[in-house]
Amino acid sequence: MDEYRLASITLAEAGFCGGDPEKTALMPVDLAVDVLAFLQFRAEQAETLQELNKPKP
C-alpha cells in the first residue's frame, strides 16, 4: 500500500469526510498533511500522558 492510500485510509478512520477514504483522497494536500501531523501529535501526547501518570515503582 502506498503512502497516499494509507493517508486517505487514516484520515477516513479518524472520521474525516464521513469516513470515506475516496473523499479524504480529494482533500487539499496541505490540509491532509496538517491533519495527519495533528493526529500524530495527539497520539504522542496521549502516550506521554500515560507514561507520566504511571504509578511509580
Secondary structure, 3 states (H helix, E strand, C coil): CCHHHHHHHHHHHCCHHHHCHHHHCCCCHHHHHHHHHHHHHHHHHHHHHHHHCCCCC
